[in-house]
Amino acid sequence: MHLDTFSILLSQYMRRIRASASGVATEIGLSRESVNNWRNGTSLPSPRSRDSLHACARYLRLTEAETNLFFAAAGLAPEFPLQSEEEGETPFADFMNQLFVRLAQAAPYPITLLLSQAHWGQPPFRQKLLARARAQYGEAATLHIQPPFSVSTESNDYFAAIARQCGFADVSSDYEFEAALEQKLNAGERVFCLVSRFEQGTPALRETLAGILRSLSEMHGGRLHLLLCGGEALADLKYRSGDLSLLNIAQVSHWPDASTEDLNIIVKQRWPDHTVSAAGIAALASLCGGHPALFEEGMQWLTENTGKLPDDLPALRMHLIHSARLWQTFLPLTQSPDTKTRLRELLLAEDLGRARPYLQDEDLRRLFWGNLIHVRGQGDQARLYWRCDIIRDAGLMVIE
């Protein structure tokens, strides 16, 4: 069943962007034969190919919901757990409202970077954010850009692709894209633009896009409102390279951990036939330390095993310690004696140090964007801690 479904989806997504097997293979680092075997239904990606499958999803410009479907068809756990675009209540509604209020009030440049850790989308709940934008700015004034993933994309093709996403016809160059967006701004109304996965593509094309957006933002008196979304790579562009002026003037927001209220909404939408008390959801959230993938795995285990909290807490805890996602994040940090020793020291530490806007320590930075550690406290009191003991125990098991 997985073979047929996966091959159908892969072929469908490849046709949508006119991708060839050799093109996909080049972008994700596999052979053309492997990609053809996937497409022909001869084989499925193995768990070890998870990173390649994720790269494939990004190259094919899949949404978070499509990526989850893609992974499920391959027999793998979803890449973006806890994210559905169901009708009804919206999780993180308060955060989204505050995000748009701050963006509208930002002066002189209404530009925000929205950064999210692993297992959240870039951005999470994208359709909900776009719906919120349409309510505030109007359908015609809400644009969504997702830059092409491929580093081999030519400049004309790159700007033609993002122009089509904006509804601009007959655009085949960066100049024509800038002219089309300026014409829209000259109409006099505010324009909102959500840029998903801003860091994709080559540095040169990214710099050109950033320059266009910065120039138009300056020329049109704050009428161009930008929400640029990404993760570690976008943070690197802002804090390490320092050469993209668009990012230097942008304010930064981080996608928050889910509150108990958010999780209640998500659980009702994702598992409508499984009743979990508010106390049970809070207990699971505490056990997982707010890690979205662990919470999703925990809920799935409770559903499949008709488990109850707190009675089944020990069995659930042991199940989560062996989560493949945790092992995949830890393993790259154990490839040499030195990195293994450093990881052990960090796993045994209660306090991992002061939180900074950008973490200079490479190991801590990888752990943070891998969503294994998080920030507690604010301002000068902000410190880094492991999300939960399950993550620490899993790390120690990987080392051993």
TAPE-V148757 format. One record per residue. N is the residue number from 0. RES is the residue in one letter. SS is DSSP state (~ for helix, > for strand, _ for the rest). PHI is phi in degrees with one decimal (NA if undefined). BURIAL is I if it has 9 or more other C-alpha atoms within 8 Angstrom, else O. Layout:
n->N res->RES ss->SS phi->PHI burial->BURIAL
n->N res->RES ss->SS phi->PHI burial->BURIAL
This chain:
n->0 res->M ss->_ phi->NA burial->O
n->1 res->H ss->~ phi->-61.6 burial->I
n->2 res->L ss->~ phi->-58.0 burial->I
n->3 res->D ss->~ phi->-63.2 burial->O
n->4 res->T ss->~ phi->-63.4 burial->I
n->5 res->F ss->~ phi->-63.7 burial->I
n->6 res->S ss->~ phi->-63.5 burial->I
n->7 res->I ss->~ phi->-65.2 burial->I
n->8 res->L ss->~ phi->-63.6 burial->I
n->9 res->L ss->~ phi->-59.9 burial->I
n->10 res->S ss->~ phi->-62.8 burial->I
n->11 res->Q ss->~ phi->-63.6 burial->O
n->12 res->Y ss->~ phi->-68.6 burial->I
n->13 res->M ss->~ phi->-67.9 burial->I
n->14 res->R ss->~ phi->-63.4 burial->O
n->15 res->R ss->~ phi->-60.1 burial->O
n->16 res->I ss->_ phi->-111.3 burial->O
n->17 res->R ss->_ phi->58.6 burial->O
n->18 res->A ss->_ phi->-89.7 burial->I
n->19 res->S ss->_ phi->-96.7 burial->O
n->20 res->A ss->~ phi->-62.0 burial->I
n->21 res->S ss->~ phi->-66.9 burial->I
n->22 res->G ss->~ phi->-64.3 burial->O
n->23 res->V ss->~ phi->-62.5 burial->I
n->24 res->A ss->~ phi->-59.7 burial->I
n->25 res->T ss->~ phi->-62.1 burial->I
n->26 res->E ss->~ phi->-72.2 burial->I
n->27 res->I ss->~ phi->-106.4 burial->I
n->28 res->G ss->_ phi->78.1 burial->O
n->29 res->L ss->_ phi->-119.6 burial->I
n->30 res->S ss->_ phi->-79.2 burial->I
n->31 res->R ss->~ phi->-62.4 burial->I
n->32 res->E ss->~ phi->-62.1 burial->O
n->33 res->S ss->~ phi->-62.8 burial->I
n->34 res->V ss->~ phi->-64.2 burial->I
n->35 res->N ss->~ phi->-63.6 burial->I
n->36 res->N ss->~ phi->-64.5 burial->I
n->37 res->W ss->~ phi->-62.9 burial->I
n->38 res->R ss->~ phi->-69.5 burial->I
n->39 res->N ss->~ phi->-86.6 burial->O
n->40 res->G ss->_ phi->79.4 burial->I
n->41 res->T ss->_ phi->-77.6 burial->O
n->42 res->S ss->_ phi->-150.0 burial->O
n->43 res->L ss->_ phi->-117.6 burial->I
n->44 res->P ss->_ phi->-60.7 burial->I
n->45 res->S ss->_ phi->-86.3 burial->O
n->46 res->P ss->~ phi->-54.4 burial->O
n->47 res->R ss->~ phi->-69.5 burial->O
n->48 res->S ss->~ phi->-92.3 burial->O
n->49 res->R ss->~ phi->-57.3 burial->I
n->50 res->D ss->~ phi->-63.2 burial->O
n->51 res->S ss->~ phi->-66.5 burial->I
n->52 res->L ss->~ phi->-66.7 burial->I
n->53 res->H ss->~ phi->-64.3 burial->I
n->54 res->A ss->~ phi->-61.6 burial->I
n->55 res->C ss->~ phi->-62.8 burial->I
n->56 res->A ss->~ phi->-62.3 burial->I
n->57 res->R ss->~ phi->-70.1 burial->I
n->58 res->Y ss->~ phi->-62.6 burial->I
n->59 res->L ss->_ phi->-83.0 burial->I
n->60 res->R ss->_ phi->60.7 burial->I
n->61 res->L ss->_ phi->-79.6 burial->I
n->62 res->T ss->_ phi->-72.6 burial->O
n->63 res->E ss->~ phi->-61.0 burial->I
n->64 res->A ss->~ phi->-65.7 burial->I
n->65 res->E ss->~ phi->-66.4 burial->O
n->66 res->T ss->~ phi->-62.7 burial->I
n->67 res->N ss->~ phi->-61.3 burial->I
n->68 res->L ss->~ phi->-64.4 burial->I
n->69 res->F ss->~ phi->-59.6 burial->I
n->70 res->F ss->~ phi->-67.1 burial->I
n->71 res->A ss->~ phi->-62.6 burial->I
n->72 res->A ss->~ phi->-65.5 burial->I
n->73 res->A ss->_ phi->-85.0 burial->I
n->74 res->G ss->_ phi->80.8 burial->O
n->75 res->L ss->_ phi->-113.2 burial->O
n->76 res->A ss->_ phi->-65.4 burial->O
n->77 res->P ss->_ phi->-62.3 burial->I
n->78 res->E ss->_ phi->-77.5 burial->I
n->79 res->F ss->_ phi->-124.1 burial->I
n->80 res->P ss->_ phi->-69.8 burial->I
n->81 res->L ss->_ phi->64.8 burial->I
n->82 res->Q ss->_ phi->-121.4 burial->I
n->83 res->S ss->_ phi->-135.7 burial->O
n->84 res->E ss->_ phi->-111.7 burial->O
n->85 res->E ss->_ phi->-68.2 burial->O
n->86 res->E ss->_ phi->-70.7 burial->O
n->87 res->G ss->_ phi->111.4 burial->O
n->88 res->E ss->_ phi->-61.2 burial->O
n->89 res->T ss->_ phi->-110.7 burial->O
n->90 res->P ss->_ phi->-66.3 burial->I
n->91 res->F ss->_ phi->63.9 burial->O
n->92 res->A ss->~ phi->-60.7 burial->O
n->93 res->D ss->~ phi->-63.8 burial->O
n->94 res->F ss->~ phi->-62.7 burial->O
n->95 res->M ss->~ phi->-61.4 burial->I
n->96 res->N ss->~ phi->-61.6 burial->I
n->97 res->Q ss->~ phi->-65.2 burial->O
n->98 res->L ss->~ phi->-60.5 burial->I
n->99 res->F ss->~ phi->-73.2 burial->I
n->100 res->V ss->~ phi->-65.0 burial->O
n->101 res->R ss->~ phi->-63.7 burial->O
n->102 res->L ss->~ phi->-64.0 burial->I
n->103 res->A ss->~ phi->-66.1 burial->O
n->104 res->Q ss->~ phi->-91.3 burial->O
n->105 res->A ss->_ phi->-64.9 burial->I
n->106 res->A ss->_ phi->-140.4 burial->O
n->107 res->P ss->_ phi->-83.7 burial->O
n->108 res->Y ss->_ phi->-118.0 burial->I
n->109 res->P ss->_ phi->-79.2 burial->I
n->110 res->I ss->> phi->-131.6 burial->I
n->111 res->T ss->> phi->-129.2 burial->I
n->112 res->L ss->> phi->-95.7 burial->I
n->113 res->L ss->> phi->-107.6 burial->I
n->114 res->L ss->> phi->-103.4 burial->I
n->115 res->S ss->_ phi->-135.5 burial->I
n->116 res->Q ss->_ phi->-78.9 burial->I
n->117 res->A ss->_ phi->-58.0 burial->I
n->118 res->H ss->_ phi->76.0 burial->I
n->119 res->W ss->_ phi->-109.6 burial->I
n->120 res->G ss->_ phi->-75.1 burial->I
n->121 res->Q ss->_ phi->-127.8 burial->I
n->122 res->P ss->_ phi->-96.9 burial->I
n->123 res->P ss->_ phi->-67.4 burial->I
n->124 res->F ss->_ phi->47.6 burial->I
n->125 res->R ss->~ phi->-57.5 burial->I
n->126 res->Q ss->~ phi->-66.0 burial->O
n->127 res->K ss->~ phi->-65.7 burial->I
n->128 res->L ss->~ phi->-64.0 burial->I
n->129 res->L ss->~ phi->-66.0 burial->I
n->130 res->A ss->~ phi->-63.5 burial->O
n->131 res->R ss->~ phi->-63.9 burial->I
n->132 res->A ss->~ phi->-66.0 burial->I
n->133 res->R ss->~ phi->-63.8 burial->I
n->134 res->A ss->~ phi->-66.4 burial->O
n->135 res->Q ss->~ phi->-90.8 burial->O
n->136 res->Y ss->~ phi->-107.1 burial->I
n->137 res->G ss->_ phi->99.4 burial->I
n->138 res->E ss->_ phi->-59.7 burial->O
n->139 res->A ss->_ phi->-69.9 burial->O
n->140 res->A ss->_ phi->-96.6 burial->I
n->141 res->T ss->> phi->-108.7 burial->I
n->142 res->L ss->> phi->-113.3 burial->I
n->143 res->H ss->> phi->-133.8 burial->I
n->144 res->I ss->> phi->-117.2 burial->I
n->145 res->Q ss->> phi->-128.4 burial->I
n->146 res->P ss->_ phi->-57.7 burial->I
n->147 res->P ss->_ phi->-57.0 burial->I
n->148 res->F ss->_ phi->-75.3 burial->I
n->149 res->S ss->_ phi->-62.8 burial->I
n->150 res->V ss->_ phi->-84.5 burial->O
n->151 res->S ss->_ phi->-99.1 burial->O
n->152 res->T ss->_ phi->-67.4 burial->I
n->153 res->E ss->_ phi->-74.7 burial->O
n->154 res->S ss->~ phi->-55.6 burial->I
n->155 res->N ss->~ phi->-63.4 burial->I
n->156 res->D ss->~ phi->-67.3 burial->I
n->157 res->Y ss->~ phi->-59.8 burial->I
n->158 res->F ss->~ phi->-76.7 burial->I
n->159 res->A ss->~ phi->-65.3 burial->I
n->160 res->A ss->~ phi->-66.2 burial->I
n->161 res->I ss->~ phi->-72.8 burial->I
n->162 res->A ss->~ phi->-65.8 burial->I
n->163 res->R ss->~ phi->-61.1 burial->I
n->164 res->Q ss->~ phi->-62.9 burial->I
n->165 res->C ss->~ phi->-89.7 burial->I
n->166 res->G ss->_ phi->83.8 burial->O
n->167 res->F ss->_ phi->-93.7 burial->I
n->168 res->A ss->_ phi->-94.2 burial->O
n->169 res->D ss->_ phi->57.3 burial->O
n->170 res->V ss->_ phi->-111.0 burial->I
n->171 res->S ss->_ phi->-137.7 burial->I
n->172 res->S ss->_ phi->-157.5 burial->I
n->173 res->D ss->~ phi->-64.2 burial->I
n->174 res->Y ss->~ phi->-62.1 burial->O
n->175 res->E ss->~ phi->-67.5 burial->I
n->176 res->F ss->~ phi->-65.3 burial->I
n->177 res->E ss->~ phi->-61.5 burial->I
n->178 res->A ss->~ phi->-64.7 burial->O
n->179 res->A ss->~ phi->-66.8 burial->I
n->180 res->L ss->~ phi->-69.7 burial->O
n->181 res->E ss->~ phi->-66.0 burial->I
n->182 res->Q ss->~ phi->-60.4 burial->O
n->183 res->K ss->~ phi->-66.3 burial->I
n->184 res->L ss->~ phi->-68.7 burial->I
n->185 res->N ss->_ phi->-66.7 burial->O
n->186 res->A ss->_ phi->-67.6 burial->O
n->187 res->G ss->_ phi->102.3 burial->O
n->188 res->E ss->_ phi->-94.0 burial->O
n->189 res->R ss->_ phi->-69.3 burial->I
n->190 res->V ss->> phi->-121.8 burial->I
n->191 res->F ss->> phi->-103.7 burial->I
n->192 res->C ss->> phi->-132.3 burial->I
n->193 res->L ss->> phi->-94.9 burial->I
n->194 res->V ss->> phi->-110.1 burial->I
n->195 res->S ss->> phi->-81.7 burial->I
n->196 res->R ss->_ phi->49.7 burial->I
n->197 res->F ss->_ phi->-56.1 burial->I
n->198 res->E ss->_ phi->-76.1 burial->I
n->199 res->Q ss->_ phi->-69.4 burial->I
n->200 res->G ss->_ phi->90.6 burial->I
n->201 res->T ss->_ phi->-82.8 burial->I
n->202 res->P ss->~ phi->-56.0 burial->O
n->203 res->A ss->~ phi->-64.7 burial->O
n->204 res->L ss->~ phi->-68.3 burial->I
n->205 res->R ss->~ phi->-61.1 burial->I
n->206 res->E ss->~ phi->-65.4 burial->I
n->207 res->T ss->~ phi->-63.5 burial->I
n->208 res->L ss->~ phi->-60.8 burial->I
n->209 res->A ss->~ phi->-61.9 burial->I
n->210 res->G ss->~ phi->-63.9 burial->I
n->211 res->I ss->~ phi->-62.8 burial->I
n->212 res->L ss->~ phi->-64.9 burial->I
n->213 res->R ss->~ phi->-64.2 burial->I
n->214 res->S ss->~ phi->-60.8 burial->O
n->215 res->L ss->~ phi->-68.5 burial->I
n->216 res->S ss->~ phi->-62.9 burial->I
n->217 res->E ss->~ phi->-69.8 burial->I
n->218 res->M ss->~ phi->-73.9 burial->O
n->219 res->H ss->_ phi->-115.3 burial->I
n->220 res->G ss->_ phi->54.0 burial->O
n->221 res->G ss->_ phi->78.0 burial->I
n->222 res->R ss->_ phi->-83.1 burial->I
n->223 res->L ss->> phi->-97.6 burial->I
n->224 res->H ss->> phi->-100.3 burial->I
n->225 res->L ss->> phi->-115.6 burial->I
n->226 res->L ss->> phi->-122.5 burial->I
n->227 res->L ss->> phi->-100.5 burial->I
n->228 res->C ss->> phi->-117.5 burial->I
n->229 res->G ss->> phi->-178.6 burial->I
n->230 res->G ss->_ phi->-133.2 burial->I
n->231 res->E ss->~ phi->-58.7 burial->I
n->232 res->A ss->~ phi->-64.8 burial->O
n->233 res->L ss->~ phi->-69.5 burial->I
n->234 res->A ss->~ phi->-62.4 burial->I
n->235 res->D ss->~ phi->-60.9 burial->I
n->236 res->L ss->~ phi->-61.8 burial->I
n->237 res->K ss->~ phi->-76.2 burial->I
n->238 res->Y ss->~ phi->-96.2 burial->O
n->239 res->R ss->~ phi->-99.5 burial->O
n->240 res->S ss->~ phi->-79.5 burial->O
n->241 res->G ss->_ phi->65.4 burial->I
n->242 res->D ss->_ phi->-105.1 burial->O
n->243 res->L ss->_ phi->-103.2 burial->I
n->244 res->S ss->~ phi->-62.3 burial->I
n->245 res->L ss->~ phi->-58.3 burial->I
n->246 res->L ss->~ phi->-77.3 burial->I
n->247 res->N ss->~ phi->-64.2 burial->O
n->248 res->I ss->_ phi->-97.4 burial->O
n->249 res->A ss->_ phi->-88.7 burial->I
n->250 res->Q ss->> phi->-82.4 burial->O
n->251 res->V ss->> phi->-116.9 burial->O
n->252 res->S ss->> phi->-128.1 burial->I
n->253 res->H ss->> phi->-110.1 burial->O
n->254 res->W ss->_ phi->-63.1 burial->O
n->255 res->P ss->_ phi->-83.7 burial->O
n->256 res->D ss->_ phi->-67.7 burial->O
n->257 res->A ss->_ phi->-71.5 burial->I
n->258 res->S ss->_ phi->-79.8 burial->O
n->259 res->T ss->~ phi->-59.3 burial->I
n->260 res->E ss->~ phi->-64.3 burial->O
n->261 res->D ss->~ phi->-60.2 burial->I
n->262 res->L ss->~ phi->-66.1 burial->I
n->263 res->N ss->~ phi->-58.8 burial->I
n->264 res->I ss->~ phi->-64.2 burial->I
n->265 res->I ss->~ phi->-63.3 burial->I
n->266 res->V ss->~ phi->-63.5 burial->I
n->267 res->K ss->~ phi->-63.3 burial->O
n->268 res->Q ss->~ phi->-79.8 burial->I
n->269 res->R ss->~ phi->-83.4 burial->O
n->270 res->W ss->_ phi->-127.3 burial->O
n->271 res->P ss->_ phi->-63.8 burial->O
n->272 res->D ss->_ phi->-94.7 burial->O
n->273 res->H ss->_ phi->-118.8 burial->O
n->274 res->T ss->_ phi->-88.0 burial->O
n->275 res->V ss->_ phi->-128.6 burial->O
n->276 res->S ss->_ phi->-69.7 burial->O
n->277 res->A ss->~ phi->-60.4 burial->O
n->278 res->A ss->~ phi->-66.6 burial->O
n->279 res->G ss->~ phi->-65.6 burial->I
n->280 res->I ss->~ phi->-63.9 burial->I
n->281 res->A ss->~ phi->-63.5 burial->I
n->282 res->A ss->~ phi->-65.4 burial->I
n->283 res->L ss->~ phi->-66.5 burial->I
n->284 res->A ss->~ phi->-61.3 burial->I
n->285 res->S ss->~ phi->-66.4 burial->I
n->286 res->L ss->~ phi->-61.1 burial->I
n->287 res->C ss->~ phi->-90.2 burial->I
n->288 res->G ss->_ phi->65.4 burial->O
n->289 res->G ss->_ phi->81.7 burial->I
n->290 res->H ss->_ phi->-74.4 burial->I
n->291 res->P ss->~ phi->-64.2 burial->I
n->292 res->A ss->~ phi->-70.2 burial->I
n->293 res->L ss->~ phi->-65.9 burial->I
n->294 res->F ss->~ phi->-62.5 burial->I
n->295 res->E ss->~ phi->-63.1 burial->I
n->296 res->E ss->~ phi->-63.4 burial->I
n->297 res->G ss->~ phi->-64.2 burial->I
n->298 res->M ss->~ phi->-64.4 burial->O
n->299 res->Q ss->~ phi->-64.5 burial->O
n->300 res->W ss->~ phi->-64.0 burial->I
n->301 res->L ss->~ phi->-63.0 burial->I
n->302 res->T ss->~ phi->-67.2 burial->I
n->303 res->E ss->~ phi->-72.8 burial->O
n->304 res->N ss->_ phi->-108.0 burial->O
n->305 res->T ss->_ phi->44.6 burial->O
n->306 res->G ss->_ phi->-80.2 burial->I
n->307 res->K ss->_ phi->-132.9 burial->O
n->308 res->L ss->_ phi->-103.4 burial->I
n->309 res->P ss->_ phi->-91.7 burial->O
n->310 res->D ss->_ phi->-57.9 burial->O
n->311 res->D ss->_ phi->-97.1 burial->I
n->312 res->L ss->~ phi->-58.9 burial->O
n->313 res->P ss->~ phi->-61.1 burial->O
n->314 res->A ss->~ phi->-66.2 burial->O
n->315 res->L ss->~ phi->-65.6 burial->I
n->316 res->R ss->~ phi->-60.3 burial->I
n->317 res->M ss->~ phi->-64.9 burial->O
n->318 res->H ss->~ phi->-62.2 burial->O
n->319 res->L ss->~ phi->-72.5 burial->I
n->320 res->I ss->~ phi->-60.9 burial->I
n->321 res->H ss->_ phi->-94.2 burial->I
n->322 res->S ss->_ phi->-59.2 burial->I
n->323 res->A ss->~ phi->-60.7 burial->O
n->324 res->R ss->~ phi->-63.4 burial->O
n->325 res->L ss->~ phi->-64.7 burial->I
n->326 res->W ss->~ phi->-64.0 burial->I
n->327 res->Q ss->~ phi->-65.5 burial->O
n->328 res->T ss->~ phi->-78.1 burial->I
n->329 res->F ss->~ phi->-78.6 burial->I
n->330 res->L ss->~ phi->-55.0 burial->I
n->331 res->P ss->~ phi->-61.8 burial->O
n->332 res->L ss->~ phi->-89.4 burial->I
n->333 res->T ss->~ phi->-122.4 burial->I
n->334 res->Q ss->_ phi->-82.4 burial->O
n->335 res->S ss->_ phi->-140.7 burial->O
n->336 res->P ss->~ phi->-57.0 burial->O
n->337 res->D ss->~ phi->-66.9 burial->O
n->338 res->T ss->~ phi->-68.4 burial->I
n->339 res->K ss->~ phi->-67.0 burial->I
n->340 res->T ss->~ phi->-63.2 burial->O
n->341 res->R ss->~ phi->-63.4 burial->O
n->342 res->L ss->~ phi->-62.9 burial->I
n->343 res->R ss->~ phi->-61.1 burial->I
n->344 res->E ss->~ phi->-59.5 burial->O
n->345 res->L ss->~ phi->-67.9 burial->O
n->346 res->L ss->~ phi->-65.2 burial->I
n->347 res->L ss->~ phi->-87.7 burial->O
n->348 res->A ss->_ phi->-87.4 burial->O
n->349 res->E ss->_ phi->-79.0 burial->O
n->350 res->D ss->_ phi->-119.1 burial->O
n->351 res->L ss->_ phi->-96.0 burial->I
n->352 res->G ss->_ phi->110.8 burial->O
n->353 res->R ss->> phi->-75.0 burial->O
n->354 res->A ss->_ phi->-81.8 burial->I
n->355 res->R ss->_ phi->-124.9 burial->O
n->356 res->P ss->_ phi->-56.5 burial->O
n->357 res->Y ss->_ phi->-137.6 burial->O
n->358 res->L ss->_ phi->-85.6 burial->I
n->359 res->Q ss->_ phi->-73.6 burial->O
n->360 res->D ss->_ phi->-69.4 burial->O
n->361 res->E ss->~ phi->-62.9 burial->O
n->362 res->D ss->~ phi->-65.4 burial->O
n->363 res->L ss->~ phi->-63.4 burial->O
n->364 res->R ss->~ phi->-63.7 burial->I
n->365 res->R ss->~ phi->-66.0 burial->O
n->366 res->L ss->~ phi->-67.6 burial->I
n->367 res->F ss->~ phi->-67.3 burial->I
n->368 res->W ss->~ phi->-72.9 burial->I
n->369 res->G ss->_ phi->-77.7 burial->I
n->370 res->N ss->_ phi->69.5 burial->I
n->371 res->L ss->_ phi->-93.8 burial->I
n->372 res->I ss->> phi->-124.3 burial->I
n->373 res->H ss->> phi->-147.9 burial->I
n->374 res->V ss->> phi->-102.1 burial->I
n->375 res->R ss->> phi->-121.6 burial->O
n->376 res->G ss->_ phi->91.9 burial->O
n->377 res->Q ss->_ phi->-134.0 burial->O
n->378 res->G ss->~ phi->59.4 burial->O
n->379 res->D ss->~ phi->-68.4 burial->O
n->380 res->Q ss->~ phi->-92.5 burial->O
n->381 res->A ss->_ phi->-71.8 burial->I
n->382 res->R ss->> phi->-131.0 burial->I
n->383 res->L ss->> phi->-100.2 burial->I
n->384 res->Y ss->> phi->-140.3 burial->I
n->385 res->W ss->> phi->-63.8 burial->I
n->386 res->R ss->_ phi->-63.9 burial->I
n->387 res->C ss->_ phi->-163.9 burial->I
n->388 res->D ss->~ phi->-67.3 burial->O
n->389 res->I ss->~ phi->-58.9 burial->I
n->390 res->I ss->~ phi->-65.1 burial->I
n->391 res->R ss->~ phi->-64.9 burial->I
n->392 res->D ss->~ phi->-64.5 burial->I
n->393 res->A ss->~ phi->-62.6 burial->I
n->394 res->G ss->~ phi->-61.2 burial->I
n->395 res->L ss->~ phi->-65.7 burial->I
n->396 res->M ss->~ phi->-65.7 burial->O
n->397 res->V ss->~ phi->-61.5 burial->I
n->398 res->I ss->~ phi->-63.2 burial->O
n->399 res->E ss->_ phi->-74.0 burial->O
